[in-house]
């Protein structure tokens, strides 16, 4: 199954609380943090909600 490599590229300081919470649920704490998550609808929704703060790559 495909996986998503999610990297935080921008600060969460000036963002709304729900977007900060979404970053935390993805496991991202600071700029430069990288997590690898399964490619499913839930994680795609998380990434879509904070697309302006993260960079996403699909890996096998």
Secondary structure, DSSP 8 states (H G I E B T S, - for coil): --EEEEEE-S-STTS-HHHHHHHHHHT--STT-EEEEE-SHHHHHHHHHTTTTEEEEEE-
